[in-house]
Amino acid sequence: MTDTRPVPIIDLAAQLARIRPEIDEAVARVLGSTAFVGGPDVHELEREFAAFCGAAHACAVGNGTDALQLALRAYGVSAGDEVVTVADTFVGTVEAILLAGARPVFVDVDEATHTMDPARLEAAITPRTKLILPVHLYGHPAEMTAIGEIAARHGLPVLEDAAQAHGASWQGRRAGALGHAACFSFYPTKNLGACGDAGMVTSSDAEFVARVRQIANHGAGRQRYEHVVLGTNSRLDTLQAAILRVKLRHLERWNAERRVRVALYADALRGVPGVVVPTERTGARSAWHLFTIRVTERDGLAEHLRSRGIASAVHYPRPLHLQPALASAGGRPGELPVSERLSREVLCLPLYAELDPADVERVCGEVRAFQQRLVHA
Ligand SMILES: Cc1ncc(COP(=O)(O)O)c(C=O)c1O
């Protein structure tokens, strides 16, 4: 009989079950303190996460999109400026640029890693460029050496979108300390996820982080009710900070457990016709936020897996230059051929630290069955 037991794309209940007493203790402590905004947990999380990344400073904020928007504003990005980025990413990357009043300029991605192709970067830089914003998509770090060299030649800061890359590294240094600053999301499904929305900006530039903090806290000056710049409210909840501090203690182990499952996937999918398996570029260590294969009959494979109880996901079905909401950025079909092709071929398979290795085998068996049928059709 066909096995159709469900395999979810992610299992947050299984993760929570492993650490429930620690989470309960942290939540009870915050409730007992009644310090719900700010307080020692937020400060300690900033210190601990900055240290994890190898950055000197961090500012906890409301979510990853805010982290990006606040960082852009703290760099002075505003109307008339251009920010060079990629279209093969989550919408938040580009929302932040547009919400800061600037124009996104898209560079196509490298096919193997789905990250900014440094060979195409220089041509996108103009006198209006204010900043370079690469994305460590799926947890794989962008080619930060080449990007950093080009940015330095033009005197431009590099802001990492590290929303999917907690614990990833490039040439031995962690995401969060690879550019001038970095932005993280702690959306619940991320490698380090809160029990709600949360985000962080990291940098080794203390003044920059102070500007982010000021904008995130209503542009507050030294005196109470003195507002020296136009700010907003994007402070991190203390409850989320306390929960994230618990989870941060487990992150390295969880990332290692993801890596074991990725190796199982890679072994089991070797030689399956028509499947491109993700790899790491030399010098890169992915956080393996997502395990994303490429196939030409993507929708057919997703449907086959679904019929067997196996979840999959498409990150992302439409590159951002072709999203109606971002039409003001002026994208045209054909402009970013690699990003556009990848958006038709990518399929993310279940991946999380608690994923049963036997389920990896089962998922791969179903992928093989579908692909072989294609070959023989
Ligand atoms: C690459 C990328 N950038 C930005 C964001 C935005 O983060 P958030 O959802 O916390 O606003 C996300 C997360 O979803 C992301 O994956």
The ligand as a Tripos MOL2 file, in Angstrom:
@<TRIPOS>MOLECULE
LIG
   16    16     1     0     0
SMALL
NO_CHARGES

@<TRIPOS>ATOM
      1 C1         15.2150   37.1600    2.7720 C.3       1 LIG1
      2 C2         14.2360   37.8100    3.6990 C.ar      1 LIG1
      3 N1         14.2570   39.1380    3.8580 N.ar      1 LIG1
      4 C3         13.4020   39.7690    4.6790 C.ar      1 LIG1
      5 C4         12.4700   39.0720    5.4190 C.ar      1 LIG1
      6 C5         11.4970   39.8380    6.2380 C.3       1 LIG1
      7 O1         11.4430   39.4220    7.5700 O.3       1 LIG1
      8 P1         10.0760   39.5220    8.4050 P.3       1 LIG1
      9 O2          9.1370   38.5190    7.8570 O.co2     1 LIG1
     10 O3         10.5250   39.2060    9.8110 O.co2     1 LIG1
     11 O4          9.5990   40.9110    8.2820 O.co2     1 LIG1
     12 C6         12.4220   37.6790    5.3100 C.ar      1 LIG1
     13 C7         11.5050   36.8730    6.1170 C.2       1 LIG1
     14 O5         10.4920   36.4500    5.9930 O.2       1 LIG1
     15 C8         13.3100   37.0280    4.4150 C.ar      1 LIG1
     16 O6         13.2690   35.7080    4.2440 O.3       1 LIG1
@<TRIPOS>BOND
     1     1     2 1
     2     2     3 ar
     3     2    15 ar
     4     3     4 ar
     5     4     5 ar
     6     5     6 1
     7     5    12 ar
     8     6     7 1
     9     7     8 1
    10     8     9 2
    11     8    10 1
    12     8    11 1
    13    12    13 1
    14    12    15 ar
    15    13    14 2
    16    15    16 1
@<TRIPOS>SUBSTRUCTURE
     1 LIG1         1 GROUP 0 **** ****
